[in-house]
Amino acid sequence: MEEEFTAVVPCSSLAVDSVLRFATAGVFWGFCSAPYDARKRGLTGISQASFVAKSVGKFGFQSGLVAGVFATTRCGLQKYRKRNDPLNTLIAGAVAGAAVAAQTRNWNNIIGVACLVSAFSVAADHISRAN
């Protein structure tokens, strides 16, 4: 069923769907974690609200970025290679992890996050294929 779905739907539609879903999840994560972090830093009032708003935006943007890069890369690789295998997921996870870690400008962080996101992506893909 998945091969039929990805063969019919354009990569841009899959990317937009992934961005919207994961950005929403990132916003919710920001709303849950940011007030705790603000209290931990001793912020109150307007400074706390500002910190929460910035954190919510940051988490939403980063989650959406990772999802969009991953979905676009994976779909593009599937169409280019004409295969739906774990190698597409491995490469897409590495590219998405490197994209989000690029802001650190530290090669050790970029490589580490790329490997981590890639490993989690392949594990999730393996679990979804097994079911």
Disulfide bonds with the S-S distance in Angstrom:
Cys11-Cys75 2.10
